[in-house]
Amino acid sequence: MPVTVTVTGSGTPDDPWALRTPPGTSEYRMHRDDTVDPPELVCQVGATTLKYLARCLDDAAAMLQEHGDWIELGSADEGKPAKDGTLEAWARSPANPVGGWYGLRKGYRGRFAMYVPPLLEHLGLVELEHNPRNNRVKAVRREV
Protein backbone atom coordinates (compact mmCIF):
# COMPACT_ATOMS: atom_id res chain seq x y z
CA MET A 1 0.00 0.00 0.00
CA PRO A 2 1.44 3.43 -0.95
CA VAL A 3 2.49 5.69 1.90
CA THR A 4 1.12 9.22 1.89
CA VAL A 5 3.90 11.66 2.67
CA THR A 6 2.91 15.16 3.67
CA VAL A 7 5.44 17.86 2.85
CA THR A 8 4.96 21.45 3.88
CA GLY A 9 6.81 24.54 2.76
CA SER A 10 7.68 26.04 -0.59
CA GLY A 11 11.45 25.41 -0.58
CA THR A 12 12.59 28.97 0.10
CA PRO A 13 14.90 30.00 2.97
CA ASP A 14 11.92 31.62 4.75
CA ASP A 15 9.59 28.68 4.06
CA PRO A 16 11.71 25.52 3.69
CA TRP A 17 10.30 22.14 2.78
CA ALA A 18 9.65 20.06 5.89
CA LEU A 19 10.58 16.54 4.87
CA ARG A 20 10.97 13.14 6.53
CA THR A 21 13.71 10.58 5.92
CA PRO A 22 12.61 7.55 3.86
CA PRO A 23 11.85 5.39 6.95
CA GLY A 24 9.83 8.32 8.34
CA THR A 25 11.86 8.40 11.55
CA SER A 26 13.37 11.90 11.33
CA GLU A 27 12.23 15.28 10.11
CA TYR A 28 14.52 17.80 8.44
CA ARG A 29 14.21 21.02 6.47
CA MET A 30 15.52 21.80 3.01
CA HIS A 31 15.49 24.83 0.75
CA ARG A 32 16.95 25.88 -2.55
CA ASP A 33 19.50 28.70 -2.55
CA ASP A 34 19.67 30.35 -5.96
CA THR A 35 21.71 33.31 -4.65
CA VAL A 36 24.93 31.29 -4.95
CA ASP A 37 26.58 30.03 -8.11
CA PRO A 38 26.04 27.19 -8.69
CA PRO A 39 22.66 26.93 -6.89
CA GLU A 40 22.53 24.70 -3.82
CA LEU A 41 20.10 22.67 -1.78
CA VAL A 42 20.56 23.49 1.89
CA CYS A 43 19.54 20.70 4.24
CA GLN A 44 19.11 21.43 7.95
CA VAL A 45 19.14 18.32 10.14
CA GLY A 46 18.95 19.47 13.75
CA ALA A 47 22.01 21.69 14.26
CA THR A 48 23.82 20.22 11.23
CA THR A 49 23.75 21.89 7.82
CA LEU A 50 24.44 19.84 4.71
CA LYS A 51 24.63 21.29 1.20
CA TYR A 52 24.22 19.63 -2.18
CA LEU A 53 24.45 20.94 -5.73
CA ALA A 54 20.86 21.77 -6.73
CA ARG A 55 21.42 20.22 -10.15
CA CYS A 56 21.39 16.86 -8.36
CA LEU A 57 17.60 16.87 -8.64
CA ASP A 58 17.67 16.82 -12.46
CA ASP A 59 20.77 14.61 -12.64
CA ALA A 60 19.43 11.97 -10.24
CA ALA A 61 16.03 11.93 -11.94
CA ALA A 62 17.71 11.45 -15.34
CA MET A 63 19.95 8.67 -14.03
CA LEU A 64 17.00 6.87 -12.45
CA GLN A 65 14.97 7.27 -15.65
CA GLU A 66 17.80 5.69 -17.62
CA HIS A 67 18.29 2.95 -14.99
CA GLY A 68 14.61 2.08 -15.36
CA ASP A 69 14.19 -0.02 -12.22
CA TRP A 70 14.46 0.17 -8.46
CA ILE A 71 17.84 1.11 -7.02
CA GLU A 72 18.82 0.76 -3.37
CA LEU A 73 19.41 4.05 -1.54
CA GLY A 74 22.52 2.91 0.37
CA SER A 75 22.87 6.09 2.42
CA ALA A 76 26.23 6.46 4.18
CA ASP A 77 28.24 9.19 5.90
CA GLU A 78 31.08 10.73 3.92
CA GLY A 79 33.74 8.80 5.83
CA LYS A 80 32.13 5.43 5.11
CA PRO A 81 32.18 3.67 1.75
CA ALA A 82 28.96 3.59 -0.23
CA LYS A 83 27.72 0.18 -1.33
CA ASP A 84 28.26 -0.39 -5.06
CA GLY A 85 25.19 0.01 -7.24
CA THR A 86 23.34 2.32 -4.84
CA LEU A 87 22.12 5.88 -5.26
CA GLU A 88 24.68 6.98 -2.65
CA ALA A 89 27.52 5.42 -4.68
CA TRP A 90 26.30 7.21 -7.81
CA ALA A 91 26.19 10.56 -5.93
CA ARG A 92 29.93 10.19 -5.17
CA SER A 93 31.10 8.58 -8.40
CA PRO A 94 33.59 10.16 -10.79
CA ALA A 95 31.28 8.80 -13.53
CA ASN A 96 28.27 10.98 -12.54
CA PRO A 97 27.58 14.26 -14.41
CA VAL A 98 29.60 16.40 -11.94
CA GLY A 99 32.49 13.94 -11.76
CA GLY A 100 32.24 13.26 -8.04
CA TRP A 101 30.46 14.43 -4.92
CA TYR A 102 27.13 16.29 -5.10
CA GLY A 103 27.64 17.11 -1.41
CA LEU A 104 29.44 20.40 -0.93
CA ARG A 105 30.39 20.67 2.75
CA LYS A 106 33.60 18.76 3.49
CA GLY A 107 32.96 16.17 6.19
CA TYR A 108 29.22 16.28 5.47
CA ARG A 109 29.10 15.35 1.78
CA GLY A 110 27.50 11.95 2.37
CA ARG A 111 23.93 11.00 3.25
CA PHE A 112 22.78 12.13 -0.20
CA ALA A 113 20.53 9.07 -0.45
CA MET A 114 18.91 9.85 2.91
CA TYR A 115 17.98 13.48 2.30
CA VAL A 116 17.58 14.06 -1.47
CA PRO A 117 15.12 11.25 -2.45
CA PRO A 118 12.25 12.54 -0.27
CA LEU A 119 12.47 15.87 -2.11
CA LEU A 120 12.58 14.05 -5.47
CA GLU A 121 9.43 12.22 -4.37
CA HIS A 122 7.71 15.45 -3.32
CA LEU A 123 8.54 16.96 -6.72
CA GLY A 124 6.88 13.98 -8.42
CA LEU A 125 10.08 12.68 -10.01
CA VAL A 126 10.44 9.35 -8.21
CA GLU A 127 8.70 6.61 -6.30
CA LEU A 128 10.33 6.01 -2.93
CA GLU A 129 9.92 3.15 -0.50
CA HIS A 130 9.25 3.97 3.16
CA ASN A 131 10.29 0.80 4.97
CA PRO A 132 12.22 0.75 8.27
CA ARG A 133 15.41 -0.25 6.33
CA ASN A 134 16.84 -0.95 2.87
CA ASN A 135 14.63 1.47 0.96
CA ARG A 136 14.78 1.83 -2.80
CA VAL A 137 13.88 4.50 -5.33
CA LYS A 138 12.91 4.51 -8.99
CA ALA A 139 11.95 7.13 -11.54
CA VAL A 140 8.34 7.91 -12.21
CA ARG A 141 7.71 6.83 -15.79
CA ARG A 142 7.03 9.77 -18.05
CA GLU A 143 4.80 9.46 -21.08
CA VAL A 144 6.62 10.43 -24.26
Residue, then its C-alpha position, 0 to 999 in steps of 0.5 A: m500500500p502506498v504511503t502518503v507523505t505530507v510535505t509542507g513549505s515552498g522550498t525557500p529560505d523563509d519557508p523551507w520544505a519540511l521533509r521526513t527521511p525515507p523510513g519516516t523516523s526523522e524530520y529535516r528542512m531543506h530549501r533551494d539557494d539560488t543566490v549562490d553560483p552554482p545553486e545549492l540545496v541546503c539541508q538542515v538536520g537538527a544543528t547540522t547543515l548539509k549542502y548539495l548541488a541543486r542540479c542533483l535533482d535533475d541529474a538523479a532523476a535522469m539517471l533513475q529514468e535511464h536505470g529504469d528499475w528500483i535502485e537501493l538508496g545505500s545512504a552512508d556518511e562521507g567517511k564510510p564507503a557507499k555500497d556499489g550500485t546504490l544511489e549513494a555510490w552514484a552521488r559520489s562517483p567520478a562517472n556521474p555528471v559532476g564527476g564526483w560528490y554532489g555534497l558540498r560541505k567537506g565532512y558532510r558530503g555523504r547522506f545524499a541518499m537519505y535526504v535528497p530522495p524525499l524531495l525528489e518524491h515530493l517533486g513527483l520525479v520518483e517513487l520512494e519506499h518507506n520501509p524501516r530499512n533498505n529502501r529503494v527509489k525509482a523514476v516515475r515513468r514519463e509518457v513520451 
